[in-house]
């Protein structure tokens, strides 16, 4: 098996090293793991691509590349520059430092990498590690992801659907709870949640010259979302697995809107 991995925390991020080990275990002794990751941190860039300027790429070692772009750029680089004649069987993105549950899905560069893989027709999985009191002081805060990641990825490959509906392939969002590996209670297939009242905001900070600079701030990640959602599963100590698709159409509103707006 040939696996392409990327992330949004950057080529030197500890979570990428965890993902390299997960991918190597899944690929097996006869497999290949290729890394194309951002040269610098790209958290929060979503599904951004560098459409208006070129992306520099550098080979750092065998099967290891850094690109000055977003995770989706890295996937494109991997498919069309690094492995143009030998596409990967699987794309893994992560392991993100922090959860990508709930509304974070819409901002996540980690998800952006997996989304681009799905748009290219390659089975793709995003993996993220929730941070909290249960793991932030562990010697290895990625322990839950490192121990359980290979099993989850294999299970998805063996049992999950990768079908395409109207051209949009499924991909999967996996979030590991903020606890030691031995304390993980199990796995829950869960819908994407929404933490009520949790949004990004900005805080102003003046520079020494008096100019104003704005820092983006996230909301409280401990706020619970609806039962059965990814956030709820993670906060209860479970690994969440969420099937996603790039189609953002609100299917439940199509018929009603058509009845009110369609003419003739």
Residue frames relative to the residue before (quaternion, step in Angstrom):
aa qw qx qy qz dx dy dz
X 1.0000 0.0000 0.0000 0.0000 0.00 0.00 0.00
X 0.2175 -0.7562 0.6060 0.1166 3.54 -1.03 0.86
X 0.0605 -0.8107 0.5821 -0.0169 3.60 -0.69 1.12
X 0.1924 -0.7428 0.6322 0.1071 3.54 -1.04 0.90
X 0.0688 -0.8083 0.5841 0.0271 3.58 -0.82 0.96
X 0.0017 -0.7670 0.6416 -0.0118 3.51 -1.26 0.62
X 0.1089 -0.7784 0.6087 0.1081 3.58 -1.29 -0.14
X 0.4067 -0.6863 0.5137 0.3158 3.58 -1.24 -0.24
X 0.5866 0.5880 -0.3698 0.4165 3.60 1.26 -0.09
X 0.6287 -0.5744 0.3231 0.4128 3.58 1.26 -0.06
X 0.6899 -0.5340 0.3250 0.3651 3.52 -1.24 0.59
X 0.7404 0.4002 -0.2242 0.4913 3.61 1.10 -0.61
X 0.4175 0.7356 -0.4558 0.2773 3.61 1.22 0.12
X 0.5411 -0.6356 0.4359 0.3366 3.62 -0.97 0.75
X 0.6184 0.5593 -0.3506 0.4264 3.60 1.06 -0.64
X 0.6129 0.5385 -0.3528 0.4582 3.59 1.12 -0.58
X 0.6142 0.5325 -0.3430 0.4707 3.59 1.07 -0.69
X 0.6196 0.5228 -0.3339 0.4809 3.59 1.07 -0.74
X 0.6688 0.4979 -0.3010 0.4628 3.58 0.91 -0.90
X 0.5991 0.5556 -0.3633 0.4476 3.60 1.04 -0.67
X 0.6683 0.4854 -0.3005 0.4770 3.58 0.99 -0.81
X 0.6225 0.5281 -0.3366 0.4694 3.58 1.02 -0.79
X 0.6843 0.4939 -0.2857 0.4539 3.57 0.84 -1.01
X 0.6424 0.5265 -0.3295 0.4489 3.59 0.95 -0.83
X 0.6589 0.5011 -0.3100 0.4675 3.58 0.99 -0.79
X 0.6686 0.4855 -0.3002 0.4766 3.58 0.99 -0.81
X 0.6712 0.5099 -0.3007 0.4462 3.60 0.94 -0.86
X 0.3485 -0.7560 0.4849 0.2681 3.59 1.09 -0.67
X 0.7227 -0.4817 0.2878 0.4036 3.57 -1.28 0.29
X 0.7208 0.4086 -0.2484 0.5018 3.59 1.15 -0.51
X 0.5560 0.6365 -0.3725 0.3835 3.58 1.29 0.02
X 0.3424 -0.7116 0.5745 0.2153 3.52 -1.38 0.00
X 0.1158 -0.7559 0.6400 0.0741 3.56 -1.09 0.78
X 0.0854 -0.7884 0.6092 -0.0007 3.55 -0.72 1.17
X 0.1742 -0.7922 0.5807 0.0704 3.58 -0.89 0.96
X 0.0987 0.7255 -0.6789 0.0548 3.54 -1.00 0.96
X 0.1057 0.8205 -0.5410 0.1512 3.56 -0.19 1.31
X 0.6358 -0.5412 0.3786 0.3994 3.60 -1.18 0.44
X 0.5146 -0.6424 0.4757 0.3103 3.56 -1.04 0.78
X 0.7793 0.1378 -0.0634 0.6080 3.58 1.17 -0.65
X 0.6753 -0.5036 0.3422 0.4162 3.57 -1.21 0.44
X 0.0860 -0.8025 0.5904 -0.0026 3.54 -0.99 0.96
X 0.1904 0.8125 -0.5297 0.1517 3.60 1.07 0.66
X 0.8285 0.2646 -0.1936 0.4541 3.53 -1.08 0.80
X 0.5221 0.6624 -0.4164 0.3395 3.61 1.20 0.12
X 0.3801 -0.7486 0.4760 0.2618 3.59 1.25 -0.10
X 0.7591 -0.3392 0.2871 0.4757 3.53 -1.02 -0.91
X 0.1984 0.8158 -0.5131 0.1785 3.56 1.14 0.67
X 0.0432 -0.7485 0.6585 0.0653 3.55 -1.21 0.66
X 0.4916 -0.6635 0.4833 0.2908 3.57 -1.17 0.65
X 0.0256 -0.8700 0.4915 -0.0303 3.52 0.51 1.27
X 0.7696 0.3852 -0.1938 0.4708 3.59 1.04 -0.70
X 0.7757 0.1868 -0.1641 0.5800 3.60 1.22 0.11
X 0.5701 -0.6226 0.4072 0.3487 3.62 -1.10 0.56
X 0.3419 -0.7200 0.5714 0.1955 3.53 -1.31 0.43
X 0.2806 -0.7544 0.5662 0.1778 3.60 -0.67 1.04
X 0.0914 -0.7862 0.6104 0.0320 3.55 -1.01 0.87
X 0.0860 -0.7954 0.5997 0.0182 3.56 -1.03 0.84
X 0.3522 -0.7102 0.5696 0.2170 3.56 -1.04 0.85
X 0.2049 -0.8180 0.5319 0.0768 3.57 -0.57 1.19
X 0.7787 -0.1282 0.1145 0.6034 3.55 1.22 -0.45
X 0.7433 -0.3718 0.2724 0.4848 3.58 -1.23 -0.10
X 0.8548 -0.0176 -0.0376 0.5173 3.56 -0.77 1.14
X 0.6442 0.4984 -0.3162 0.4866 3.61 1.14 0.52
X 0.0438 0.8092 -0.5760 0.1073 3.56 -0.62 1.24
X 0.1790 -0.7394 0.6368 0.1258 3.55 -1.25 0.58
X 0.1055 -0.7932 0.5990 0.0305 3.56 -0.93 0.94
X 0.3889 -0.7073 0.5372 0.2447 3.56 -1.01 0.80
X 0.5529 0.5743 -0.4094 0.4438 3.52 0.44 1.26
X 0.6760 -0.4785 0.3845 0.4076 3.53 -1.37 -0.16
X 0.6977 -0.4583 0.3213 0.4471 3.62 -1.20 0.20
X 0.6400 0.5104 -0.3413 0.4619 3.61 0.96 -0.75
X 0.5940 0.5457 -0.3514 0.4752 3.59 1.11 -0.66
X 0.6606 0.5234 -0.3023 0.4453 3.55 0.96 -0.92
X 0.6312 0.5128 -0.3318 0.4780 3.58 1.02 -0.74
X 0.6514 0.5016 -0.3154 0.4739 3.58 0.94 -0.86
X 0.6404 0.5174 -0.3186 0.4698 3.58 1.00 -0.81
X 0.6576 0.5203 -0.3087 0.4490 3.55 0.97 -0.85
X 0.7192 0.4629 -0.2538 0.4518 3.56 0.90 -0.94
X 0.8201 0.3045 -0.1237 0.4684 3.57 0.86 -0.94
X 0.7373 0.3519 -0.2264 0.5305 3.60 1.24 -0.22
X 0.7527 0.3890 -0.2175 0.4846 3.58 0.73 -1.04
X 0.8170 0.1202 -0.0220 0.5636 3.60 0.89 -0.96
X 0.0936 0.8566 -0.5061 0.0360 3.63 0.83 0.82
X 0.7647 0.3572 -0.1880 0.5023 3.59 1.06 -0.69
X 0.7565 0.2780 -0.1598 0.5700 3.57 1.28 -0.17
X 0.0994 -0.8447 0.5222 0.0629 3.63 0.45 1.14
X 0.5459 -0.6299 0.4380 0.3366 3.58 -1.09 0.63
X 0.4921 -0.6353 0.5119 0.3036 3.53 -1.28 0.44
X 0.7976 0.0906 0.0107 0.5963 3.56 1.21 -0.59
X 0.1537 -0.7523 0.6318 0.1059 3.55 -1.18 0.69
X 0.0754 -0.7758 0.6261 0.0210 3.56 -0.91 0.99
X 0.1038 -0.7955 0.5964 0.0260 3.57 -0.96 0.92
X 0.5912 0.5449 -0.4177 0.4231 3.60 -0.74 1.04
X 0.6659 0.0603 -0.6546 -0.3529 1.57 -2.24 -1.00
X 0.4042 -0.7529 0.4672 0.2269 3.56 -0.57 1.18
X 0.3878 -0.6820 0.5667 0.2517 3.55 -1.13 0.72
X 0.7513 0.2311 -0.2160 0.5792 3.55 -0.06 1.33
X 0.5768 -0.6323 0.3972 0.3313 3.54 -1.13 0.62
X 0.1527 -0.7327 0.6507 0.1281 3.49 -1.33 0.48
X 0.2870 0.7263 -0.5459 0.3035 3.51 0.84 1.13
X 0.8142 0.3123 -0.1794 0.4553 3.54 -1.34 0.10
X 0.8399 -0.1623 0.1431 0.4978 3.53 -1.08 -0.83
X 0.5178 0.6483 -0.4166 0.3716 3.61 1.21 -0.33
X 0.5109 0.6542 -0.4105 0.3774 3.57 1.20 -0.50
X 0.7006 0.5096 -0.2714 0.4192 3.57 0.94 -0.91
X 0.7176 0.4236 -0.2390 0.4985 3.58 1.21 -0.40
X 0.5848 0.6856 -0.3306 0.2803 3.52 1.15 -0.72
X 0.3800 -0.6944 0.5683 0.2246 3.54 -0.95 0.93
X 0.5676 0.5842 -0.3750 0.4427 3.57 1.15 -0.59
X 0.6772 0.4585 -0.2767 0.5045 3.56 0.95 -0.90
X 0.6007 0.5788 -0.3557 0.4214 3.58 1.10 -0.70
X 0.6406 0.5206 -0.3196 0.4653 3.57 1.04 -0.74
X 0.6770 0.4757 -0.2881 0.4820 3.57 0.94 -0.90
X 0.6194 0.5471 -0.3385 0.4500 3.58 1.04 -0.76
X 0.6552 0.4960 -0.3223 0.4699 3.59 0.93 -0.84
X 0.6182 0.5411 -0.3442 0.4544 3.57 1.01 -0.73
X 0.6633 0.4978 -0.3014 0.4704 3.57 0.96 -0.88
X 0.6413 0.5204 -0.3246 0.4610 3.59 0.99 -0.77
X 0.6805 0.4577 -0.2755 0.5015 3.57 1.19 -0.54
X 0.5546 -0.6563 0.3643 0.3590 3.58 1.30 0.09
X 0.5419 0.6010 -0.4023 0.4280 3.59 1.26 0.39
X 0.5024 -0.6258 0.4879 0.3433 3.65 -0.87 0.80
X 0.0048 0.8327 -0.5463 0.0904 3.57 -0.65 1.15
X 0.0666 -0.7878 0.6122 -0.0044 3.55 -1.08 0.85
X 0.2069 -0.7400 0.6280 0.1237 3.56 -1.04 0.87
X 0.0897 -0.7988 0.5946 0.0209 3.57 -0.95 0.90
X 0.0142 0.8065 -0.5876 0.0633 3.57 -0.88 1.00
X 0.2930 -0.7597 0.5632 0.1407 3.53 -1.14 0.76
X 0.3712 -0.7185 0.5504 0.2073 3.57 -0.60 1.19
X 0.2027 -0.7605 0.6052 0.1199 3.57 -1.09 0.77
X 0.2395 0.7550 -0.5842 0.1772 3.55 -1.06 0.82
X 0.7690 -0.3685 0.2409 0.4635 3.60 -1.25 -0.06
X 0.6511 0.5618 -0.3173 0.3997 3.58 1.11 -0.61
X 0.8199 0.1983 -0.1191 0.5236 3.61 1.13 -0.33
X 0.5164 0.6833 -0.4224 0.2967 3.60 1.13 -0.38
X 0.7394 0.3778 -0.2272 0.5088 3.60 1.14 -0.52
X 0.4158 0.6889 -0.4869 0.3399 3.58 1.23 0.21
X 0.6085 -0.5386 0.4253 0.3985 3.56 -1.18 0.46
X 0.7645 0.1210 -0.0720 0.6290 3.57 1.14 -0.73
X 0.2417 -0.8109 0.5166 0.1309 3.58 -0.17 1.25
X 0.6553 0.4798 -0.3055 0.4971 3.61 1.28 -0.25
X 0.2858 0.8154 -0.4768 0.1616 3.59 1.25 0.18
X 0.6537 0.5201 -0.3270 0.4418 3.61 0.86 -0.89
X 0.6733 0.4848 -0.2929 0.4752 3.57 0.94 -0.89
X 0.6757 0.5164 -0.3007 0.4317 3.58 0.88 -0.91
X 0.7053 0.4562 -0.2656 0.4732 3.56 0.96 -0.84
X 0.7924 0.3439 -0.1658 0.4758 3.58 0.81 -0.98
X 0.4943 0.7079 -0.4090 0.2953 3.58 1.20 -0.39
X 0.6740 0.4951 -0.3287 0.4388 3.63 0.76 -0.90
X 0.6473 0.5229 -0.3213 0.4521 3.59 0.96 -0.81
X 0.6667 0.5043 -0.3054 0.4560 3.58 0.91 -0.90
X 0.6655 0.4975 -0.3096 0.4623 3.59 0.89 -0.90
X 0.6488 0.5049 -0.3245 0.4678 3.60 0.94 -0.82
X 0.6442 0.5256 -0.3260 0.4499 3.58 0.94 -0.84
X 0.6477 0.5051 -0.3195 0.4725 3.59 0.99 -0.79
X 0.6543 0.5101 -0.3174 0.4594 3.58 0.95 -0.83
X 0.7276 0.4538 -0.2392 0.4554 3.57 0.96 -0.87
X 0.8404 0.2662 -0.0674 0.4673 3.57 0.91 -0.94
X 0.6462 0.5478 -0.3321 0.4148 3.61 1.12 -0.52
X 0.4649 -0.6386 0.5329 0.3036 3.53 -1.31 0.37
X 0.1396 -0.7803 0.6053 0.0731 3.56 -1.11 0.74
X 0.2701 0.8214 -0.4704 0.1763 3.55 1.24 0.48
X 0.3406 -0.7083 0.5796 0.2155 3.52 -1.34 0.30
X 0.1073 -0.7666 0.6311 0.0495 3.55 -0.97 0.91
X 0.8258 -0.0556 -0.0280 0.5606 3.56 -0.62 1.19
X 0.7404 -0.4350 0.2206 0.4625 3.57 1.06 0.80
X 0.6562 0.5024 -0.3114 0.4689 3.62 1.23 -0.20
X 0.2767 -0.7828 0.5394 0.1405 3.57 -0.48 1.21
X 0.5158 -0.5968 0.5167 0.3328 3.53 -1.24 0.51
X 0.0349 0.7334 -0.6773 -0.0473 3.52 -1.31 0.47
X 0.3926 -0.7648 0.4844 0.1620 3.57 -1.21 0.42
X 0.2265 -0.7566 0.6060 0.0945 3.50 -1.10 0.90
X 0.0526 -0.8078 0.5865 -0.0270 3.58 -0.57 1.21
X 0.0262 -0.7901 0.6122 -0.0140 3.57 -0.86 1.01
X 0.2530 -0.7739 0.5693 0.1142 3.54 -0.87 1.06
X 0.4816 -0.7003 0.4399 0.2900 3.62 -0.87 0.90
X 0.5641 -0.6143 0.4538 0.3137 3.53 -1.32 0.46
X 0.5204 0.5950 -0.4543 0.4107 3.55 0.33 1.26
X 0.6431 -0.4827 0.4044 0.4358 3.56 -1.29 0.10
X 0.6564 -0.5399 0.3508 0.3932 3.58 -1.14 0.58
X 0.6767 0.5076 -0.2983 0.4421 3.58 0.96 -0.84
X 0.6813 0.4914 -0.2855 0.4613 3.58 1.20 -0.41
X 0.4407 0.6734 -0.4758 0.3549 3.61 1.24 0.00
X 0.3648 -0.7829 0.4714 0.1785 3.56 -0.71 1.11
X 0.7375 -0.3186 0.2365 0.5465 3.59 1.17 -0.44
X 0.5315 -0.6056 0.4907 0.3316 3.53 -1.30 -0.41
X 0.0790 -0.7866 0.6116 0.0310 3.56 -1.03 0.80
X 0.3041 -0.6866 0.6261 0.2102 3.56 -0.94 0.90
X 0.0327 0.8413 -0.5252 0.1237 3.56 -0.50 1.20
X 0.4886 -0.6350 0.5145 0.3055 3.53 -1.22 0.56
X 0.5747 -0.5447 0.4667 0.3940 3.56 -1.25 0.35
X 0.2635 -0.7915 0.5363 0.1283 3.56 -0.77 1.03
X 0.2444 -0.7217 0.6170 0.1967 3.51 -1.40 -0.18
X 0.3056 -0.7494 0.5579 0.1835 3.56 -0.55 1.15
X 0.3820 -0.7478 0.4805 0.2528 3.63 -0.46 1.07
X 0.8432 0.1804 -0.1543 0.4824 3.52 -0.94 0.97
X 0.5951 0.5633 -0.3689 0.4387 3.60 1.25 0.04
X 0.1437 0.7773 -0.5945 0.1475 3.56 -0.68 1.16
X 0.5191 -0.5636 0.5143 0.3853 3.53 -1.31 0.18
X 0.0435 -0.7707 0.6352 0.0257 3.55 -1.24 0.53
X 0.3426 -0.7167 0.5497 0.2585 3.58 -1.25 -0.13
X 0.1820 -0.7497 0.6282 0.1013 3.53 -1.26 0.64
X 0.3526 -0.7520 0.5218 0.1944 3.57 -0.81 0.99
X 0.0014 -0.7747 0.6323 -0.0050 3.53 -1.16 0.71
X 0.3285 -0.7610 0.5172 0.2133 3.62 -0.62 1.02
X 0.3944 -0.6813 0.5622 0.2535 3.55 -1.17 0.66
X 0.6846 -0.4657 0.3385 0.4470 3.63 -1.21 0.19
X 0.6763 0.4828 -0.2981 0.4698 3.60 1.14 -0.54
X 0.5943 -0.6012 0.3514 0.4024 3.57 1.29 -0.04
X 0.5153 0.6307 -0.4284 0.3914 3.60 1.23 -0.10
X 0.4084 -0.7141 0.5201 0.2299 3.54 -1.15 0.69
X 0.0660 -0.7671 0.6375 0.0283 3.54 -0.99 0.92
X 0.2679 -0.7786 0.5545 0.1208 3.55 -1.03 0.84
X 0.1765 -0.7631 0.6159 0.0844 3.54 -0.95 0.99
X 0.3853 -0.7008 0.5486 0.2438 3.57 -0.93 0.92
X 0.1088 -0.7903 0.6019 0.0355 3.56 -1.04 0.85
X 0.3410 -0.7318 0.5545 0.2020 3.54 -1.00 0.84
X 0.5169 -0.6385 0.4761 0.3139 3.54 -1.31 0.22
X 0.7198 -0.4352 0.3331 0.4260 3.54 -1.38 0.03
X 0.2854 -0.7992 0.5108 0.1378 3.58 -0.50 1.20
X 0.5996 0.5740 -0.3595 0.4265 3.59 1.26 -0.08
X 0.4750 0.6594 -0.4500 0.3703 3.60 1.26 -0.06
X 0.3802 -0.7477 0.5020 0.2107 3.57 -0.83 0.98
X 0.2604 -0.7182 0.6184 0.1843 3.53 -1.19 0.60
X 0.7832 -0.3635 0.2191 0.4544 3.57 -1.31 0.01
X 0.5936 -0.5480 0.4404 0.3917 3.60 -1.16 0.55
X 0.7656 0.3359 -0.2622 0.4820 3.55 -1.00 0.84
X 0.5960 0.5692 -0.3607 0.4367 3.57 1.28 -0.07
X 0.6842 -0.4897 0.3502 0.4116 3.55 -1.31 0.27
X 0.6433 0.5245 -0.3292 0.4502 3.60 0.91 -0.86
X 0.6602 0.5097 -0.3059 0.4591 3.57 0.89 -0.95
X 0.6470 0.5182 -0.3209 0.4581 3.59 0.93 -0.85
X 0.6747 0.5031 -0.2972 0.4510 3.58 0.86 -0.94
X 0.6868 0.4787 -0.2897 0.4638 3.58 0.90 -0.90
X 0.6743 0.4635 -0.2874 0.4978 3.59 1.22 -0.42
X 0.6310 -0.5911 0.3169 0.3900 3.59 1.26 0.19
X 0.5804 0.5868 -0.3704 0.4262 3.59 1.24 0.31
X 0.4633 -0.5996 0.5667 0.3236 3.52 -1.30 0.43
X 0.1983 -0.7783 0.5830 0.1225 3.59 -0.84 0.93
X 0.0906 -0.7573 0.6456 0.0379 3.53 -1.13 0.83
X 0.0191 -0.8220 0.5663 -0.0576 3.56 -0.58 1.20
X 0.2969 -0.7377 0.5747 0.1931 3.59 -0.74 1.01
X 0.0711 -0.8068 0.5866 -0.0043 3.57 -0.86 0.99
X 0.0805 -0.7610 0.6408 0.0608 3.52 -1.33 0.40
X 0.5629 -0.6577 0.3910 0.3126 3.58 -1.01 0.79
X 0.5445 0.6234 -0.4025 0.3910 3.60 1.17 -0.37
X 0.1689 -0.8208 0.5419 0.0646 3.60 -0.52 1.19
X 0.3556 0.7609 -0.4832 0.2473 3.58 1.24 0.14
X 0.3396 -0.7040 0.5842 0.2186 3.59 -0.98 0.87
X 0.2400 -0.8325 0.4830 0.1269 3.56 0.25 1.31
X 0.6562 0.5427 -0.3168 0.4178 3.59 1.01 -0.78
X 0.7128 0.4319 -0.2602 0.4874 3.61 1.22 -0.25
X 0.4450 0.7256 -0.4479 0.2735 3.61 1.21 -0.17
X 0.7110 0.4715 -0.2800 0.4402 3.57 0.70 -1.09
X 0.6800 0.4993 -0.2973 0.4470 3.58 0.87 -0.93
X 0.6606 0.4940 -0.3072 0.4745 3.57 0.97 -0.82
X 0.6317 0.5302 -0.3346 0.4559 3.58 1.00 -0.77
X 0.6536 0.5220 -0.3213 0.4440 3.56 0.96 -0.85
X 0.7135 0.4525 -0.2528 0.4714 3.59 1.10 -0.68
X 0.8060 0.3378 -0.1394 0.4657 3.57 1.02 -0.77
X 0.6035 0.5905 -0.3772 0.3805 3.58 1.01 -0.67
X 0.2252 -0.7724 0.5831 0.1125 3.55 -1.04 0.83
X 0.8201 0.2482 -0.1845 0.4815 3.56 -1.15 0.71
